[in-house]
Each structure stands twice: as C-alpha cells, then as structure tokens.
Amino acid sequence: MIQLKNQKEIASMKRSGEITGGALKAAQSVIRPGISTREIDRAVHEYILSCGAKPSFLGYAGFPGSACVSVNDEVIHGIPGGRIVHEGDLVKVDVGAYIDGFHGDAAATFPVGTISEQARMLMDVTRQSFYEGIKYAKVGYRISDISHAIQTYAERFGFGVVRRYIGHGVGRELHEDPEVPNFGKPGHGPRLMPGMTIAIEPMITAGSYDVYVLENDWTVVTSDHSLAAHYEHSVLITTGEPVLLTRWDEAGQ
C-alpha cells in the first residue's frame, strides 16, 4: 500500500533527506586514488552519526556497511572493505539516513581522478536520465511515465538500463510501495499523488543490462563486466513541481 505523507511526516523526511545528501557530500570529499572503500564508508558513517541520525543501510538484511560502495562493473550493493580505488575508476556510493522515524535514500557516481571519455559520458547520461524522469514526477502522470523517460534517454546513447533492480517508495520503511522501474511503456502503474515519496534511481550500464550477484550475496555486477553508473534521489510529489528531498551540492562532479 502506498503511504501518502502529511506535512509533519514530510518535514521529518526533509530532515532525513538533508542528512542523506550530506552523507554523499562527505563521501565525495574523501574519494581519491589510493583510498579504500572501507574508508569511504567510514566517512559516511561518521557524518550520519554526527547529525544525530542512524545509517539506514547498516544491518539492513544483514548488510555490514553504512554505505554501498560499488566500483566500475559493480552496479549496486558493493560491500565496503579493503579494496583500493584507482585513478580512472567510477565509484558509486548509495546511502541512507534514518531520523525521526523516516529514511532518506540517495546515490551518486563519482570519478576517481581523470576518467575515460566513455566513463564520463556514462556518468553524465545516468545523472541526466534521472532528471529526464522527474519531468514526469507530477500529479496526473503514472509511475511508468517516469520509467519510460529514463529508459528512452539512456538508450539513446546506446547504454543498457538494468531491469533486475528498480526504484521504490521510501518513508517509514527504507523500501515501500510503489515499485519504480527504470524501463517500460508509459501510461502504466499508480497515478502520482501529492504526498507520495519515491526513490528514483537509474542504474545504467555501458554494455548489457544483464547483471548477476557475486558469491557474497550482495554485490551486483554487470554480466559482461562493462562499466555501470547509479544516480538516485528521494523525491516528494507535490501539487506542483517535485521536490528532491536528498538534494546536495554536487559541485566538483
């Protein structure tokens, strides 16, 4: 069941969203050649705690980190650890913060030093596909109108759109109804209504959209080991323009 949020609940979601966005900024501030994914996770963890919130991901279904840190062909759910990132890598960081009974959820892809032209295009197209999608995150449209816009934009550049993992509602639970795919025909799914809060998160690949899960039962990688990018915001549907609850200063991207 889709949970519509009232003004008090929206205020709490704005707070959790602000902290979530700040956690992405904290991750961005430490990403450089030679850093480990564990150190990126630590920066996220310490920032969220410093704001009086709890990391949404830590312990979620047994996940061991406060952030998912995925490198290159890893699409999502990378487990932080001793892996060192290098010049030219793409690092995806997915974070959530829980406070006042509500979660925020956001993700971004970060370049490590100088990256290839293909990697830069993939990162930029993934981000822009999100913004193409939220043009339809308005009352009167349906969920799949967002989905179709994301898919159409990404595929225009010859990129793959992951089917197996999708966006979702967000609020008192980290994952709520409705499901928000990044692909599909327009005009399907629930109609968007004021008070809906959804996490829209394109997961785009430079090659095949097929993915599989590593033996750690978490990390999702591209089947052909092509590069992948990820971008996400928690979004509030209003009577007017959508509100990005997890907006953060992306200067330096």
GILINHU-V602544 format. One line per field, one symbol per residue. burial: # if it has 9 or more other C-alpha atoms within 8 Angstrom, else .. Layout:
burial = ???
//
This chain:
burial = ...##...##.################..####.####.######.###...######....#.################...################..############.#...##.##.###.##.###.####.###########.###...#####..######..#.#############..#####################.##...######..#############...#.#####.....
//
